[in-house]
Amino acid sequence: MGERFLEPGGWFKPFSNGLRADEESRGFRVEQFVFESAGAGPAGTIQDELLRQDEAVEENRRFNYPIFIPRKTNSGKRVLLLLHGLNERYWDKYLVWAEYLALNTRNPVILFPIAFHMNRGPSAWLNPRSMNQLAEIRRKKSGNPGSLSFANALLSERLTEEPLRFYQSGRQTIGDILKLTRQIGEGKHPLFPPGTEIDLFAYSIGSFLAEIMLMANPGNLFSSTRLFIFCGGAIFRHMYGESKHIMDKVAYERVLRFYCEEWFTLVSNGNPRTDNEDDRLIRAFNAMIRPEIHQEERERFFDSFKSRISGISLLKDKVMPYSGVEACMGKKLAGECFELLDFPFEYSHETPFPATGRADLPLVEASFREVFRKSAAFLA
């Protein structure tokens, strides 16, 4: 499946991984495009050397992103940007998501990687032996509990070493999306005519990025954007990132303490150094950290945006619980914009639609369709 996904051009029938899109006969093609990132900009902290090293990672500065293009498209000039979750290296689980959304909204779908995720990291980060060795070193160094794994060792080490990397990665990603949005809107992208506008499908931490970006709305680029959130939308304080697939307990506690406590002192002292666009983004970021920070401003934004936002939370989602959505938007508005579902099989935040294991595939497929029919209807 991954190899076929990486082949550019040509019309594909839908991916056969057990989950199917509704209108299979229409087909789609996948095109790859090169992107050049401008970087995250100066951070101005005592750990600048680590961040300068990150700026030098070539794979993060120049990378490919794929676009799913349905054979039959809408006459309206819109494109859908799909944002993924934290600590992900492969697009595999998102292929059928992008396929379904492309075929059933009839709009192209861009899979855009977060900084240092997916194909935006050195190849060594994908080496199981190296990651197992790193996990063992980390275990000996910190006496880490069971949440440490080869899958989360790298992100855990990087964030423990410098938690500001979480913000810097998000800031670089938003800068990249702003650049791409301007290219598309100005007709400088080879696929899209001038005036094409962006909608968003955001999962997990991708929704956190999306909400900050829309709240700040740099250059009024997202004044007509619609956002559908799946397994996301929680305010940072109510997220629970400790997971064998995301980060270990030591890293989670370090990041939580840094952003809920130390970050506000850092910002109030004038660091990171900012321009006006950064000021707006940092204010939006601050509003999404703790419920009481800029609460009226945050809830006023979501109230004004409520006709253009919709989402689905899962009852057993421990990483992005629905209570975190309520803390973010307020209970009344969360109830208007979000639907809380529970699937009749064993699932998790990281694997909402398990293709293997004890789950009954027809039940998984029915649940997949329920989520993506609603998302496609909202975004179409």
KEKE-3310 file (N, C-alpha, C; in steps of 0.2 Angstrom, whole numbers, plus 5000, padded with zeros to 4 digits):
npx = (5004:5009:5020:5013:5006:5016:5019:5019:5006:4994:4979:4971:4962:4952:4962:4965:4963:4954:4945:4934:4931:4916:4912:4918:4922:4926:4939:4956:4971:4988:4999:5016:5024:5037:5043:5049:5055:5055:5060:5059:5063:5071:5073:5078:5083:5092:5095:5098:5108:5104:5093:5097:5104:5094:5088:5097:5094:5092:5082:5071:5069:5068:5057:5045:5027:5012:4997:4981:4971:4955:4946:4934:4930:4924:4916:4919:4932:4942:4952:4958:4966:4975:4979:4990:4994:5004:5021:5022:5028:5025:5013:5003:4991:4983:4980:4968:4960:4962:4959:4945:4940:4944:4937:4924:4922:4925:4936:4953:4965:4977:4991:5000:5015:5020:5033:5048:5042:5034:5041:5050:5062:5078:5084:5090:5081:5072:5077:5075:5084:5093:5084:5079:5091:5093:5081:5085:5096:5090:5082:5090:5096:5086:5078:5066:5048:5036:5030:5040:5046:5053:5047:5043:5055:5064:5057:5054:5066:5071:5062:5063:5076:5075:5061:5056:5056:5044:5035:5043:5043:5029:5027:5035:5029:5016:5021:5025:5013:5006:5014:5011:4997:4997:5003:4994:4982:4986:4988:5000:5003:5005:4994:4982:4970:4970:4963:4959:4954:4957:4952:4951:4955:4958:4968:4970:4985:4986:4975:4976:4986:4979:4968:4975:4981:4969:4963:4973:4974:4983:4986:4973:4970:4962:4949:4937:4939:4934:4934:4936:4937:4945:4946:4952:4955:4956:4961:4977:4981:4973:4976:4983:4998:5006:5011:5015:5016:5018:5025:5036:5033:5042:5046:5033:5029:5039:5036:5023:5025:5034:5026:5014:5019:5033:5034:5026:5033:5044:5039:5034:5046:5050:5055:5051:5059:5049:5039:5025:5016:5020:5017:5003:5001:5008:5000:4988:4992:4995:4982:4977:4983:4981:4965:4960:4968:4967:4953:4940:4942:4946:4935:4926:4931:4929:4915:4911:4916:4909:4900:4908:4915:4917:4916:4922:4923:4930:4924:4932:4944:4959:4970:4966:4954:4936:4932:4943:4940:4928:4933:4941:4932:4921:4907:4894:4895:4904:4896:4887:4895:4903:4902:4900:4906:4906:4914:4909:4920:4937:4947:4959:4965:4977:4975:4961:4954:4956:4964:4968:4969:4957:4946:4930:4930:4919:4912:4922:4923:4910:4910:4921:4915:4905:4911:4918:4909:4902:4911:4915:4903:4902:4913:4911)
npy = (4994:5007:5008:5009:5021:5030:5032:5043:5051:5044:5035:5028:5014:5013:5011:4995:4991:4985:4995:5005:5018:5027:5029:5020:5018:5030:5034:5041:5051:5052:5065:5071:5084:5096:5105:5119:5124:5139:5138:5139:5151:5163:5158:5162:5157:5150:5138:5138:5133:5119:5121:5128:5117:5109:5117:5115:5103:5095:5087:5091:5104:5103:5094:5082:5083:5074:5075:5070:5068:5068:5060:5066:5082:5095:5111:5122:5132:5124:5117:5103:5102:5090:5086:5078:5067:5068:5063:5054:5044:5038:5038:5028:5025:5035:5035:5029:5038:5050:5046:5043:5056:5064:5058:5059:5072:5078:5086:5090:5083:5087:5080:5085:5086:5088:5098:5089:5077:5062:5062:5071:5070:5064:5049:5040:5041:5032:5020:5004:4997:5007:5015:5007:5005:5018:5019:5010:5016:5027:5022:5017:5028:5036:5028:5024:5021:5009:5016:5020:5017:5009:5016:5029:5034:5043:5055:5057:5059:5070:5080:5080:5085:5097:5106:5116:5113:5108:5119:5126:5117:5117:5130:5132:5123:5129:5141:5136:5131:5143:5148:5139:5140:5154:5152:5144:5152:5163:5158:5152:5139:5124:5116:5123:5135:5154:5161:5149:5141:5136:5122:5112:5096:5089:5079:5074:5081:5089:5096:5105:5113:5118:5125:5135:5142:5146:5154:5165:5169:5174:5187:5186:5174:5163:5166:5161:5147:5130:5119:5102:5092:5077:5066:5076:5093:5097:5107:5111:5108:5098:5087:5071:5065:5054:5039:5024:5026:5039:5049:5046:5044:5053:5063:5068:5073:5083:5091:5095:5102:5112:5120:5123:5131:5136:5142:5154:5163:5164:5169:5181:5188:5192:5183:5169:5180:5191:5195:5204:5195:5183:5187:5187:5173:5168:5173:5166:5153:5153:5155:5142:5134:5133:5132:5144:5155:5169:5166:5172:5178:5167:5158:5167:5168:5154:5154:5163:5156:5145:5140:5135:5125:5108:5092:5076:5067:5053:5042:5033:5039:5043:5051:5063:5069:5071:5079:5089:5096:5102:5110:5118:5125:5128:5120:5121:5126:5116:5105:5109:5109:5097:5079:5065:5049:5031:5017:5000:4991:4986:5000:5014:5030:5032:5022:5022:5015:4999:4988:4975:4962:4959:4965:4966:4967:4971:4979:4989:4995:5000:5010:5018:5023:5030:5041:5047:5049:5059:5069:5072:5076:5088:5095:5096)
npz = (5000:5004:4995:4983:4985:4985:4972:4959:4950:4937:4938:4952:4959:4974:4989:4996:5011:5019:5023:5015:5003:4998:4984:4974:4960:4954:4956:4958:4958:4963:4967:4969:4977:4979:4994:5001:5016:5026:5039:5057:5064:5075:5092:5104:5117:5131:5126:5113:5105:5102:5095:5084:5079:5075:5065:5055:5049:5035:5029:5035:5030:5017:5007:5002:4998:4997:4986:4985:4971:4966:4952:4948:4951:4962:4956:4963:4970:4980:4992:5002:5017:5026:5043:5053:5068:5083:5084:5073:5059:5047:5033:5033:5039:5036:5023:5018:5024:5017:5004:5005:5009:4998:4987:4991:4995:4983:4982:4980:4992:5003:5010:5023:5031:5048:5056:5057:5057:5050:5034:5036:5044:5048:5040:5049:5060:5058:5059:5067:5075:5080:5086:5096:5103:5108:5116:5126:5132:5137:5146:5155:5160:5165:5172:5167:5166:5161:5149:5140:5124:5109:5099:5104:5109:5103:5101:5114:5120:5113:5117:5131:5132:5127:5129:5122:5109:5105:5103:5094:5083:5080:5077:5065:5057:5055:5049:5037:5032:5030:5020:5010:5009:5004:4992:4985:4985:4978:4965:4962:4963:4954:4953:4956:4953:4954:4969:4975:4990:5007:5016:5032:5038:5053:5064:5081:5087:5077:5076:5087:5082:5071:5077:5084:5073:5066:5075:5076:5063:5052:5041:5037:5030:5033:5033:5028:5030:5034:5047:5052:5065:5072:5085:5093:5098:5111:5125:5129:5143:5146:5138:5137:5135:5137:5131:5123:5110:5108:5118:5132:5150:5158:5148:5145:5157:5159:5148:5150:5162:5158:5148:5155:5166:5166:5153:5152:5159:5151:5140:5144:5148:5136:5127:5116:5103:5094:5079:5073:5068:5074:5087:5087:5085:5096:5106:5103:5105:5118:5123:5121:5130:5145:5153:5159:5154:5144:5142:5140:5127:5119:5120:5114:5101:5097:5097:5087:5077:5076:5066:5056:5061:5066:5074:5080:5094:5104:5115:5123:5121:5128:5126:5120:5127:5128:5138:5138:5126:5130:5140:5133:5123:5130:5139:5133:5119:5115:5115:5105:5093:5093:5092:5102:5101:5103:5099:5095:5098:5102:5104:5102:5105:5096:5087:5080:5071:5071:5060:5062:5074:5088:5084:5075:5058:5049:5058:5062:5049:5047:5058:5054:5042:5047:5054:5043:5034:5040:5041:5028:5023:5030:5025:5011)
capx = (5000:5014:5023:5008:5005:5022:5020:5015:5002:4991:4973:4971:4956:4953:4966:4961:4966:4948:4941:4933:4927:4909:4911:4925:4923:4928:4946:4960:4978:4992:5005:5020:5027:5043:5042:5055:5053:5059:5062:5055:5065:5075:5069:5081:5083:5099:5096:5098:5112:5100:5088:5101:5106:5088:5087:5101:5092:5090:5076:5065:5069:5066:5053:5039:5021:5007:4991:4976:4966:4949:4945:4928:4931:4919:4918:4922:4939:4943:4957:4957:4973:4974:4985:4991:4995:5011:5026:5021:5033:5022:5006:4999:4984:4979:4979:4961:4956:4963:4955:4938:4939:4945:4932:4917:4921:4927:4941:4960:4967:4985:4994:5006:5019:5022:5040:5052:5038:5034:5047:5054:5067:5084:5083:5092:5076:5067:5080:5073:5090:5095:5079:5080:5097:5091:5077:5089:5100:5086:5079:5096:5098:5081:5074:5059:5043:5034:5028:5045:5047:5057:5043:5043:5061:5067:5053:5054:5073:5071:5058:5066:5082:5073:5054:5054:5055:5037:5033:5046:5040:5023:5028:5038:5023:5011:5024:5025:5006:5004:5017:5008:4991:4998:5005:4988:4978:4989:4988:5007:5004:5003:4987:4976:4969:4970:4957:4958:4954:4959:4949:4956:4953:4964:4967:4975:4989:4985:4969:4979:4989:4974:4964:4979:4982:4963:4962:4977:4972:4988:4984:4966:4970:4958:4942:4932:4941:4931:4938:4933:4942:4943:4950:4957:4951:4957:4965:4984:4982:4969:4979:4987:5002:5010:5009:5021:5016:5019:5030:5036:5031:5047:5045:5026:5029:5043:5033:5017:5027:5037:5021:5009:5022:5039:5033:5023:5038:5048:5036:5033:5052:5052:5057:5055:5058:5043:5036:5018:5013:5022:5014:4997:5002:5009:4994:4983:4995:4994:4975:4976:4987:4977:4958:4959:4972:4963:4947:4934:4944:4946:4928:4923:4933:4925:4908:4911:4918:4905:4897:4913:4919:4913:4921:4920:4927:4928:4923:4938:4951:4963:4975:4962:4947:4931:4932:4947:4936:4924:4938:4943:4927:4915:4902:4888:4898:4907:4890:4884:4900:4906:4898:4904:4905:4910:4914:4908:4926:4942:4951:4962:4967:4982:4972:4954:4951:4961:4963:4970:4967:4951:4940:4927:4931:4913:4910:4927:4922:4904:4912:4925:4911:4901:4915:4920:4903:4900:4917:4915:4897:4903:4918:4910)
capy = (5000:5012:5009:5012:5028:5035:5032:5049:5051:5038:5034:5023:5012:5014:5007:4989:4989:4983:5001:5007:5024:5025:5029:5017:5018:5036:5034:5046:5050:5055:5069:5073:5091:5098:5111:5122:5128:5144:5137:5142:5158:5163:5156:5167:5154:5147:5131:5140:5128:5113:5123:5129:5111:5107:5121:5112:5096:5096:5084:5095:5110:5102:5088:5081:5082:5072:5077:5065:5072:5064:5061:5070:5087:5101:5117:5127:5132:5123:5111:5101:5100:5085:5087:5071:5067:5069:5057:5049:5043:5035:5040:5022:5025:5041:5034:5028:5044:5055:5044:5044:5063:5066:5055:5061:5079:5080:5091:5088:5082:5088:5077:5090:5084:5092:5098:5084:5071:5059:5062:5077:5069:5060:5042:5036:5041:5026:5013:5001:4996:5014:5018:5002:5007:5025:5017:5007:5021:5032:5018:5016:5035:5039:5023:5025:5016:5005:5020:5021:5011:5011:5021:5035:5036:5049:5061:5058:5062:5077:5085:5081:5088:5104:5106:5122:5110:5107:5125:5127:5113:5119:5137:5131:5120:5135:5145:5132:5131:5150:5149:5135:5144:5159:5150:5141:5157:5167:5154:5150:5131:5121:5112:5126:5142:5159:5161:5143:5142:5130:5119:5108:5090:5089:5074:5074:5087:5093:5100:5110:5117:5121:5130:5141:5145:5150:5159:5170:5170:5178:5189:5184:5169:5158:5169:5156:5140:5126:5114:5096:5089:5070:5064:5082:5099:5098:5112:5107:5106:5092:5082:5066:5063:5048:5033:5020:5028:5046:5050:5042:5048:5058:5068:5071:5077:5089:5096:5098:5107:5118:5124:5126:5135:5140:5145:5160:5167:5165:5174:5188:5191:5194:5177:5170:5186:5190:5201:5205:5189:5179:5190:5184:5166:5166:5174:5161:5147:5154:5154:5135:5130:5132:5135:5151:5160:5172:5162:5175:5179:5160:5156:5172:5165:5148:5156:5166:5151:5139:5138:5133:5120:5102:5087:5070:5064:5046:5041:5030:5043:5045:5056:5069:5067:5076:5084:5094:5100:5106:5115:5123:5129:5128:5114:5122:5126:5109:5101:5111:5108:5090:5073:5060:5043:5026:5011:4993:4986:4989:5005:5019:5037:5031:5017:5022:5010:4994:4983:4968:4960:4956:4969:4963:4971:4975:4984:4994:4998:5004:5015:5022:5026:5035:5046:5050:5052:5066:5074:5073:5080:5095:5099:5095)
capz = (5000:5005:4989:4978:4987:4983:4965:4957:4944:4936:4942:4957:4962:4981:4993:4999:5017:5023:5024:5008:5001:4995:4977:4972:4953:4951:4956:4960:4957:4969:4964:4974:4976:4984:4998:5004:5022:5029:5046:5063:5066:5082:5099:5109:5124:5133:5123:5106:5101:5100:5090:5078:5076:5072:5059:5050:5047:5028:5027:5038:5027:5010:5008:4997:5001:4992:4985:4982:4967:4963:4945:4947:4956:4962:4952:4968:4971:4987:4993:5009:5020:5031:5047:5057:5075:5086:5084:5067:5054:5041:5032:5031:5042:5033:5015:5016:5026:5012:4999:5007:5009:4991:4983:4994:4995:4977:4982:4982:4999:5004:5016:5024:5037:5053:5056:5060:5057:5043:5030:5038:5048:5045:5039:5055:5065:5056:5060:5073:5079:5083:5091:5102:5107:5111:5122:5132:5135:5140:5152:5160:5162:5169:5176:5164:5167:5155:5144:5136:5119:5103:5095:5107:5112:5100:5103:5122:5122:5111:5121:5138:5132:5125:5128:5117:5102:5104:5101:5088:5077:5078:5073:5059:5053:5054:5044:5031:5030:5028:5014:5005:5008:5000:4985:4982:4984:4973:4959:4961:4964:4947:4952:4958:4950:4959:4973:4979:4997:5011:5022:5036:5042:5058:5069:5086:5088:5071:5078:5091:5077:5066:5081:5085:5066:5064:5080:5075:5056:5049:5034:5035:5025:5034:5035:5026:5031:5038:5051:5055:5070:5074:5091:5095:5100:5118:5127:5131:5150:5147:5134:5140:5130:5139:5127:5120:5103:5108:5122:5139:5156:5159:5143:5146:5163:5157:5143:5154:5167:5154:5145:5160:5171:5164:5146:5152:5161:5146:5135:5148:5147:5129:5122:5110:5100:5090:5075:5074:5066:5080:5093:5087:5086:5103:5110:5102:5108:5126:5125:5120:5135:5151:5152:5162:5150:5138:5142:5136:5120:5116:5119:5109:5095:5095:5096:5081:5072:5077:5060:5052:5065:5068:5076:5083:5099:5105:5123:5126:5120:5134:5124:5118:5130:5127:5143:5136:5121:5134:5144:5127:5120:5135:5138:5128:5112:5113:5113:5098:5088:5093:5093:5106:5099:5106:5094:5098:5097:5106:5100:5105:5101:5091:5082:5081:5067:5070:5055:5064:5081:5089:5081:5069:5052:5047:5063:5061:5043:5049:5062:5049:5037:5051:5055:5037:5030:5043:5040:5021:5022:5032:5021:5004)
cpx = (5004:5017:5019:5007:5010:5023:5016:5012:4998:4984:4973:4964:4958:4958:4962:4964:4960:4943:4940:4929:4920:4908:4917:4927:4926:4936:4950:4967:4982:4998:5009:5023:5032:5041:5048:5053:5058:5062:5058:5057:5068:5070:5072:5081:5091:5100:5097:5103:5109:5096:5091:5103:5100:5086:5091:5099:5088:5083:5070:5064:5066:5063:5048:5033:5016:5000:4986:4971:4961:4948:4939:4929:4925:4921:4921:4929:4941:4948:4957:4964:4972:4981:4985:4993:5003:5015:5024:5026:5031:5015:5001:4992:4980:4978:4972:4957:4956:4959:4948:4936:4939:4939:4925:4916:4922:4932:4948:4961:4975:4986:5000:5009:5021:5030:5043:5047:5037:5040:5051:5059:5072:5082:5084:5086:5071:5070:5078:5078:5092:5090:5078:5085:5096:5086:5080:5093:5096:5083:5084:5097:5092:5076:5067:5054:5041:5031:5033:5045:5051:5054:5043:5050:5064:5063:5054:5061:5074:5068:5060:5072:5080:5065:5052:5053:5048:5034:5036:5044:5033:5023:5031:5033:5018:5014:5024:5018:5004:5008:5013:5001:4991:4999:4999:4983:4980:4990:4996:5008:5001:4996:4981:4976:4969:4963:4955:4959:4955:4954:4953:4952:4959:4962:4972:4979:4988:4979:4971:4982:4984:4970:4969:4980:4975:4962:4967:4976:4976:4986:4977:4965:4965:4951:4936:4933:4936:4935:4934:4939:4940:4949:4955:4952:4952:4962:4972:4984:4978:4971:4983:4992:5007:5007:5015:5021:5018:5025:5030:5034:5036:5046:5038:5026:5033:5040:5027:5020:5030:5031:5016:5012:5027:5038:5030:5028:5043:5046:5036:5040:5054:5054:5052:5054:5053:5042:5029:5014:5014:5018:5007:4996:5003:5003:4989:4986:4994:4987:4973:4980:4983:4970:4957:4963:4968:4956:4941:4936:4944:4939:4924:4924:4929:4918:4907:4912:4914:4902:4902:4918:4915:4918:4918:4925:4925:4928:4929:4945:4954:4968:4972:4955:4942:4930:4937:4944:4931:4928:4940:4938:4921:4910:4897:4890:4901:4901:4887:4889:4902:4901:4903:4902:4909:4909:4913:4914:4931:4946:4955:4963:4971:4979:4964:4950:4956:4959:4965:4968:4960:4945:4937:4927:4925:4911:4915:4925:4915:4906:4916:4920:4907:4905:4916:4915:4901:4905:4916:4909:4898:4908:4917:4907)
cpy = (5006:5014:5012:5019:5033:5036:5038:5048:5045:5038:5028:5021:5013:5009:5001:4987:4987:4989:5004:5014:5022:5025:5027:5018:5024:5037:5041:5045:5054:5059:5071:5080:5093:5105:5113:5126:5133:5143:5140:5149:5157:5161:5160:5164:5152:5141:5132:5135:5122:5115:5125:5122:5108:5111:5119:5106:5097:5093:5087:5102:5109:5095:5088:5080:5079:5075:5072:5070:5067:5065:5066:5075:5092:5107:5122:5126:5131:5117:5109:5099:5096:5085:5081:5072:5068:5062:5052:5050:5040:5037:5035:5023:5030:5040:5034:5034:5049:5053:5045:5052:5066:5064:5058:5068:5082:5086:5088:5088:5082:5084:5081:5088:5089:5092:5092:5077:5068:5059:5068:5076:5064:5053:5038:5036:5035:5020:5010:4999:5002:5016:5013:5004:5013:5023:5014:5011:5026:5028:5018:5023:5038:5034:5023:5020:5013:5009:5021:5015:5014:5016:5028:5038:5042:5055:5063:5061:5069:5082:5086:5085:5096:5104:5111:5119:5109:5113:5127:5123:5115:5126:5136:5128:5125:5139:5142:5132:5138:5151:5145:5138:5150:5157:5147:5147:5162:5164:5152:5142:5128:5118:5117:5133:5147:5159:5155:5144:5135:5128:5114:5102:5089:5083:5075:5081:5091:5098:5106:5115:5121:5126:5136:5145:5149:5155:5166:5173:5175:5180:5188:5179:5163:5160:5165:5149:5137:5121:5108:5093:5082:5069:5070:5087:5101:5103:5108:5104:5099:5086:5077:5063:5057:5042:5030:5023:5035:5049:5047:5047:5054:5064:5071:5075:5084:5094:5099:5104:5114:5123:5127:5131:5139:5144:5152:5165:5169:5170:5181:5192:5193:5189:5172:5177:5186:5196:5200:5198:5184:5181:5187:5177:5164:5167:5168:5154:5147:5152:5146:5131:5128:5135:5142:5156:5162:5168:5165:5176:5172:5158:5161:5170:5159:5149:5159:5162:5145:5136:5134:5128:5114:5097:5081:5068:5057:5045:5038:5033:5046:5051:5063:5069:5073:5081:5090:5098:5105:5112:5120:5128:5131:5123:5115:5122:5119:5105:5102:5109:5101:5085:5068:5053:5037:5020:5004:4988:4990:4994:5009:5025:5036:5026:5017:5017:5004:4989:4976:4968:4957:4959:4966:4969:4975:4980:4990:4998:5003:5010:5020:5026:5032:5041:5050:5052:5059:5071:5076:5078:5087:5099:5099:5102)
cpz = (5000:4998:4983:4979:4985:4976:4962:4951:4943:4940:4946:4958:4970:4984:4996:5005:5022:5024:5017:5008:4998:4988:4973:4964:4950:4951:4958:4958:4963:4965:4970:4972:4981:4987:5001:5010:5024:5036:5051:5065:5073:5088:5104:5116:5125:5129:5115:5102:5098:5095:5084:5075:5072:5065:5053:5047:5040:5026:5030:5034:5019:5009:5003:5001:4995:4992:4982:4978:4964:4956:4944:4953:4956:4958:4956:4969:4978:4987:5001:5012:5026:5036:5052:5064:5077:5085:5079:5062:5047:5040:5031:5033:5039:5026:5014:5019:5020:5006:5000:5006:5002:4987:4985:4995:4988:4977:4983:4989:4999:5010:5018:5031:5042:5054:5060:5061:5050:5040:5031:5043:5045:5045:5045:5060:5063:5057:5067:5078:5083:5088:5097:5107:5111:5117:5128:5135:5139:5147:5157:5164:5167:5173:5173:5165:5160:5149:5139:5131:5114:5099:5097:5110:5110:5102:5110:5123:5119:5115:5128:5138:5131:5124:5123:5110:5100:5100:5094:5082:5075:5074:5066:5054:5051:5048:5037:5028:5027:5021:5008:5003:5003:4992:4981:4980:4979:4966:4957:4962:4957:4947:4953:4955:4956:4963:4976:4986:5001:5016:5026:5039:5047:5063:5075:5087:5082:5072:5082:5086:5073:5070:5082:5078:5065:5069:5078:5068:5053:5042:5032:5030:5027:5036:5033:5027:5036:5041:5053:5059:5072:5079:5092:5098:5107:5120:5130:5138:5151:5142:5139:5135:5131:5136:5124:5113:5102:5112:5129:5144:5158:5155:5144:5152:5162:5153:5146:5158:5163:5152:5150:5165:5168:5157:5147:5155:5156:5141:5138:5148:5140:5124:5121:5107:5095:5085:5077:5073:5072:5086:5093:5088:5093:5107:5109:5105:5115:5128:5124:5125:5141:5150:5154:5158:5144:5137:5138:5129:5116:5115:5114:5102:5092:5094:5089:5075:5071:5070:5055:5055:5067:5070:5079:5088:5101:5113:5126:5124:5126:5132:5123:5121:5128:5132:5142:5131:5125:5138:5139:5125:5125:5133:5133:5121:5110:5111:5107:5092:5087:5095:5097:5104:5103:5101:5098:5097:5101:5101:5104:5101:5095:5086:5083:5076:5066:5064:5056:5072:5082:5087:5075:5063:5050:5052:5063:5055:5044:5053:5058:5045:5041:5052:5049:5033:5033:5041:5033:5020:5024:5028:5014:5002)
residu = (MET:GLY:GLU:ARG:PHE:LEU:GLU:PRO:GLY:GLY:TRP:PHE:LYS:PRO:PHE:SER:ASN:GLY:LEU:ARG:ALA:ASP:GLU:GLU:SER:ARG:GLY:PHE:ARG:VAL:GLU:GLN:PHE:VAL:PHE:GLU:SER:ALA:GLY:ALA:GLY:PRO:ALA:GLY:THR:ILE:GLN:ASP:GLU:LEU:LEU:ARG:GLN:ASP:GLU:ALA:VAL:GLU:GLU:ASN:ARG:ARG:PHE:ASN:TYR:PRO:ILE:PHE:ILE:PRO:ARG:LYS:THR:ASN:SER:GLY:LYS:ARG:VAL:LEU:LEU:LEU:LEU:HIS:GLY:LEU:ASN:GLU:ARG:TYR:TRP:ASP:LYS:TYR:LEU:VAL:TRP:ALA:GLU:TYR:LEU:ALA:LEU:ASN:THR:ARG:ASN:PRO:VAL:ILE:LEU:PHE:PRO:ILE:ALA:PHE:HIS:MET:ASN:ARG:GLY:PRO:SER:ALA:TRP:LEU:ASN:PRO:ARG:SER:MET:ASN:GLN:LEU:ALA:GLU:ILE:ARG:ARG:LYS:LYS:SER:GLY:ASN:PRO:GLY:SER:LEU:SER:PHE:ALA:ASN:ALA:LEU:LEU:SER:GLU:ARG:LEU:THR:GLU:GLU:PRO:LEU:ARG:PHE:TYR:GLN:SER:GLY:ARG:GLN:THR:ILE:GLY:ASP:ILE:LEU:LYS:LEU:THR:ARG:GLN:ILE:GLY:GLU:GLY:LYS:HIS:PRO:LEU:PHE:PRO:PRO:GLY:THR:GLU:ILE:ASP:LEU:PHE:ALA:TYR:SER:ILE:GLY:SER:PHE:LEU:ALA:GLU:ILE:MET:LEU:MET:ALA:ASN:PRO:GLY:ASN:LEU:PHE:SER:SER:THR:ARG:LEU:PHE:ILE:PHE:CYS:GLY:GLY:ALA:ILE:PHE:ARG:HIS:MET:TYR:GLY:GLU:SER:LYS:HIS:ILE:MET:ASP:LYS:VAL:ALA:TYR:GLU:ARG:VAL:LEU:ARG:PHE:TYR:CYS:GLU:GLU:TRP:PHE:THR:LEU:VAL:SER:ASN:GLY:ASN:PRO:ARG:THR:ASP:ASN:GLU:ASP:ASP:ARG:LEU:ILE:ARG:ALA:PHE:ASN:ALA:MET:ILE:ARG:PRO:GLU:ILE:HIS:GLN:GLU:GLU:ARG:GLU:ARG:PHE:PHE:ASP:SER:PHE:LYS:SER:ARG:ILE:SER:GLY:ILE:SER:LEU:LEU:LYS:ASP:LYS:VAL:MET:PRO:TYR:SER:GLY:VAL:GLU:ALA:CYS:MET:GLY:LYS:LYS:LEU:ALA:GLY:GLU:CYS:PHE:GLU:LEU:LEU:ASP:PHE:PRO:PHE:GLU:TYR:SER:HIS:GLU:THR:PRO:PHE:PRO:ALA:THR:GLY:ARG:ALA:ASP:LEU:PRO:LEU:VAL:GLU:ALA:SER:PHE:ARG:GLU:VAL:PHE:ARG:LYS:SER:ALA:ALA:PHE:LEU:ALA)
# end
